[in-house]
């Protein structure tokens, strides 16, 4: 039952907004950085590596740090400072708000509104990654479950964006997603003790592409 609830939370049909953002995939495709399937695989692997090196340390710390503390304030401020690309910054705020509202409706007794209230009192932006970690911890999920769910969502959203953009066909895309689960054990093997102070970026070229995301002709939602 516990696993079923986690699978439900990662269902792409839930209106968290993550499906709407390609996080630089669209820009990479437009600028010719994904000329073939091999390049797309390299892109996805680099993207997931950055998830592990950048987002995982923040999620780790959200499970380890006491709530409503000065260090948690520093964590939230640091994550906000890390989001240098405007589209990603805005997307993170939208996702966090949607995710927290959704989870609060599923778990009304968990007191999830306290998370948004604390961020408001501290005058801190409410970003998705800290909210993801803090909310799943409050609901009762384990850190390893939260990390697995986040990695799955990150890969799923990239594959979905590639399908919408016509980079992949639906069957080809889902087969590629299936293949990538083979490396999840490797990616999830990173220590859960790595804190947000040790978060690092590894996909600089991805972020360069992301910076031009708003300036390209978009066919993301064309029929």
Number of C-alpha atoms within 10 A of each C-alpha: 6 8 10 8 12 16 12 11 18 15 13 16 10 14 13 21 17 23 19 15 19 22 24 24 26 27 25 23 18 17 13 10 17 19 13 11 12 10 13 21 14 12 20 20 17 17 22 24 17 19 23 24 20 22 22 26 23 26 27 23 23 26 21 17 15 11 15 13 10 12 13 17 16 14 20 24 17 14 21 18 10 14 14 12 16 14 17 19 17 12 17 23 18 17 24 23 17 18 21 22 15 15 19 17 11 13 12 11 9 17 12 21 14 12 18 18 12 15 17 12 8 14 11 15 17 25 23 22 21 23 25 21 24 22 25 22 18 16 17 10 17 13 19 13 12 22 23 16 15 21 20 17 18 18 19 21 18 25 26 22 23 21 18 19 20 13 20 18 14 15 10 13 19 16 12 17 18 11 11 16 14 10 11 14 10 9 18 15 10 13 10 17 10 16 19 22 13 10 19 15 14 17 18 12 13 19 20 14 20 21 17 17 23 12 8 11 10 13 11 16 8 7 5
